Amino acid sequence: MNIVKNKILDRNLQKPILLDYYHLKPANKIPVVIFAHGYKGFKDWGAWDLMGQAFANAGFCFIKFNFSHNGGTIDNPIDFPDLESFGNNNYSKEVQDLNDVIEWSTNQLSDLIDVNNIFLLGHSRAGGITTLVASQNDKVKKLITLAGVSDYKTRFPTGKALNKWKIDKVFYVKNGRTQQEMPHYYQFFEDFIYNEEKLTIKIAAQKLTIPHLIIHGQNDDTVNLQEGRQLHKWNKNSQLHIIREANHTLGSVHPWSSIYLPKHLKQAIQCSINFYKK
């Protein structure tokens, strides 16, 4: 298997993006799966590396990347050494990042991949980002949202908490694993409100005309299963697959030390492979 780690995608006047890609040595050009991580996530989290290998073994080129403002750096892509960057992240930047990764793949991997078979896979918060991009970028041919969110606006503070955020310009969220106080600058909310129509997942889901598979864990206590059902309701042509007893990360934790995939994530991957190959 060919694995390229920490490839730098340089961009004019914008932060670079770090990405990995996995593939076997194919006889013909192969479809590509581009995976986007969720909130407080990164490309090397948990069992995502094993997931990349599983997709590669199934005949895909698998790309995973760090969003440019996820809090990682080029020198340290794991965890969150750059909290200032994390605080300046927003949904518009993540949409642009994913579009840039798609563009990079079609330009830089054109000898390897079938540019007519570009598929997206978004986990959690990135379920929304991939839905937004899939609705506007005609290069995307299939979409899978994995424990994906259905509404960004409801995740913002309201009332007194929102007003305090506006005055203070920042609020902090404690990261239970790293114990960091992670900043969210008020620009995050301002950018959403300014671009609300473009960043509303419902509107994007209703526009989708490509195949869309919604995978959700039955016991997801981070993004409730009802959000998966909502996405399915908005897109009549979508498929909903519920994994019994699965949690938000489908059994994966960070760090992941086993050489084997967690059971529920393995089920999700096999379901995804079947969907992409149909």
N, C-alpha and C positions, 0 to 999 in steps of 0.2 A: 504493500500500500504506500502511496505517495502522500506524505503529510507535510504541508508547508505551514509553519507557525510564525506568527507575529510579522506578517507582511504589512508594510506601511503604505497606506493609501494617502498620498499627499494631495492637498487641495489648495487652490489659490485663496489666500486671505482667510482661510478657515482652519480649524484644528484638524490634524491628520486623524485617520481612522486606522486602527490595528485589526487585522483579520487573519484567520486561519482557513485553509481549505484542504480537503481530503478526497482522494479518488484512487481507484485502481488504474491500471494501464489498459485503457479501452481500445477495442478494435475500431470503434466508430465514436462519433461525438455523443456525449451523454447529457441527460437533463441535469439541471443544477437546483439544489435546494438551498435557499438562503435563510439562515436562522437568526432571529433577533431576540435578545435577552430582555428580561423585564426590569422592573424598578429595583434598585439596589442590587442589580445583577451585573454579570460580566461574562465574557465568552468562555472563560476557564472555570466557571462555577460548577461545583458538583460533578455530575456524570455527563456533562455536555460533551466532553471529549469522546467518551464511549459512544454517545449518540452519533457523533460525526463519523466514527468508524463503522457503525452499523449501517448508516445510509450509504457510505462509500462501498461497503461490501455488497450492498443491494444494487449497485450499478449507477449511483448518482455521484455527482460532484457536490460535496457538502461544504458550504461556506458559513462560518460563524464570525461575528465581529463585535467589537466594543463600540457602543455609541460614543461619539466624540466627546461628549460631556458627561459620561457616566461616573467620573471621579477617578478613573485610572489614568495612567500616563504611558507613553511609549516605552519608557524604561521599566516601569512597574505596572503591568496591565492587570494585576490581581488586587482585589480590594480597592480602597479609596484613598490613595495618597494625595489627591488633588481635590479637596473639598470645595475650593472656590469654583472650580469648573463644574462640579456637581450642582452647586447652588445656582449656577447660571444656565442649567439645562432647561429645555422646554420641549413641548411636543412638536413644534414647528422644526426645531433643529433635528429631532429624531426622524421626522419624515424626510427631511433633506438628506440626512445620513444614509438612510436605507435606499433612497433613490440613487445616491452616489455609489453605493456598493453594487447595485444592479448595473449601473452604467459601467463601472470598473470591470465587472465580470464579463460583460459582453465585449469589451475592448481588449482586456488583458488575457482572458481565457478562451478566446474565440477558436483557438486550435483544438481545445479540449471539449468545450461544452456545446450543446445544441441551443443556440440563442433563441430558438422558437419554443423551448421548453424550460422556462424559468418559473420556479415554484417558490412560494414564501411559506415560512413557518414561524409564527410569533407566539412567545410565551408571556402570559400575564398582561402587564401593561403594553407589551409589544404586540399582543393580539390586536389591540386597537390600532397601533401604528401600521401593522401589516395590512389591516383592513382598509385604512385610509389610502395607503399606497396602491394596493391592488385595485381600488376603485378608480384611480386616476392614471396609472401607468400601464399602458397596453402591452408592455413587454411581459407582464405577469400573467401566467396562464392558469395557475391553480393556487389556492390559498388554504392553509390550515391554521386555525387559531387554537392554541393549547392553553386551557385555563384562562382564556382571554377575557379582558374587561369589556363592558358594553357601553360605558358612559364615563367620560373624563370629568365633566362638570360637577357631578355629585361627589367627587373626591376632594374638591376644594373646601376649605373652611367657609362657614357662612356667619352672618350676624356679627356679634361682637368679636369673634375670633378673626373673621375676615378684616374687620376694621382695624384690629390690633396689628395684623400683618401689614396692612397698608401703611400704618403709622411707623411701625418698627422697620419695615422694608425686608424683614427676614423672620422666618420661624424655623425651629430645629426639630428634627426627628431623630430619636435615639436608635442607633443600630444595635440590636441586642447581641449580635454575634461579635462585632468588632468593638463595641462600646463607644463608637464615635457619635458625636452630636452632628448630624448631617444637615447643612443649611439649605433652605429653599427661599430664594429671593423673590420679592413680589413681582418681578418681571415675568415669572412663570404664569401667574394668574393674568397679568395684563396681556401677555402674548396670546393666551387662550381666548380671552374675551374679544380681542381685536380680530382673531382668525376663527371665531367660533364655528361658523358654518363649515369651513374647510376641515375643522378638527372634531366635528361631531360624528361619532362612530355610527349612529343610527342612519344618518344620511348616506354615509359611505356604504353601509351594509345593504341598504335598499337599492343602491345603484349597481351592485355587483351582478355581473352576467357570467362570470367564470365559475367553475366548480369550487365550492367552499365546504370544507369539513370542519366542524366544531367538536373538539375533544375536551371533555371536562370531567374532573374527578367528582365522584358522588359526595365525598367528604371534604371538599375544598372549603376551608374556613377562612381563606384570604380573599378569594373571588368566588362568591356564592354561585352554586350551580344555576340559580335563577338567571344570572347574567348570560350564561351559555344558552339557556332556553330563550332569552330575549333576543339574542343574536339570530337564533334559528327562526324565530317568529318574524323578524324583520326581513330576512332573506329566505323567501319561500323555496328557493332551489337548493338551499344548503342541506347538509346532513348533520345530525347531532349524534355523537357517540359518547355515552356516559360510561366511565370506567368505575366499576363497583369498588367501594371502600377506598378509592384513591384520594390522596390529599393534593394540595396545590402544586407541589413539586414532584408529584407522582412517585414518591418514595425516595427521591434523591435528597442528599444533604451536602453541605460543604464543610470540610473537604470530604471527597468520596474516595475511599481507599481500596474498595473492592475492584477486582478485574471484571466483575460481572455487573450488568445493568440491574437496577432495582426492578422488581416484577412489574409494577404498574407502568413505569416508563417504557419498559420493553414492550408491553402491550400497546402503548400509544405509538411507539415507533413502527411496530408491525402494521398497525391500522393505517398509519400515515403512508408507509411504503405501498400498501395495497391501493390506497386512494390515488397516489401520484402515478401509479403504473396503469391504472384503468384507462 
